[in-house]
Amino acid sequence: MKIYIDGNYYDPKDATVSVFDHGLLYGDGIFEGIRIYHGNIFKLREHLIRLYESATALMLDIGMSIDSLEAAVRDTVRINNRANGYIRLVVTRGEGTLGVDPSSCKKACIIIITGDIQLYPQENYTLGISLITSSYRRIPVDCFDVRVKSLNYLNNVLAKIEARQAGCQESIMLNNSGHVAECTGDNIFIVKNGKLLTPAPYEGALNGITRQTVLELAESLGISTAETILTRFDLYTADECFLTGTGAEIIPAVNIDKRSIGKGSPGPVTLKIADSFLSYVESVS
Ligand code: PMP
């Protein structure tokens, strides 16, 4: 495996960054998780646009054009001979001094890693997963806009630990109004009376690339959709629930805070969307 760092390729044991990198010292950086299906990098442009928007919000100069970064990602995939797998693209503020002030960081550090990903065992896709509501809230938008996909995932990490300790696979994170925002690494959807509903980005959800794809696929299948406000009551009384993300793809959730959702097994709309997502991935690959 060859890892790209700032224009050079390294073996994993030699792929290192400075201990003075502000990404390490302060979580000062951004990232994307991207999938490769049958040699095609899925929605690469969309991921890069999100990355550059995150950089703009953080006043982080990536130091190369979006086209050059796209070429670097494609080269890394080619050099690693990857037809299927996962890409982790990380941009940190780079090396600086020990102080918070990022003006000492003269050049961003760009890292591209390719690898495998398996977030959930196969049986979770057929039987569904269990969720709990986390006691950790999503970072409020008035503190930090979570549409920035930053290297700060600490409350998500704590929420994930909470899920595991409760014997569940994922945590639902609420915003400060008690509305459902998303999960620790996935967006959340419910189906109610045939309609597909998901929290709006202003509720504290990342504008997921998979989420967006699902919204478009649902419309093309004639399923009406809405980006809206959801509370735990909406989740508990939903007909179906599923999560979306680059790593997880579409994963059914059948139990929330010990309440069985719908019939307690993946529902027909979820299965239809999951099927249509897989066909879509095949069709663009
Ligand atoms: N929410 C969070 C907090 C995430 O980290 C992710 C990505 N892992 C998602 C949602 C899903 O986004 P995407 O579909 O773009 O992977």
Residues whose N, C-alpha, C, O or C-beta is under 5 A from the ligand:
A	BS01	PMP	G33 E182 C183 T184 G185 D186 N187 L206 N207 G208 I209 T210 R211 T244 G245 T246
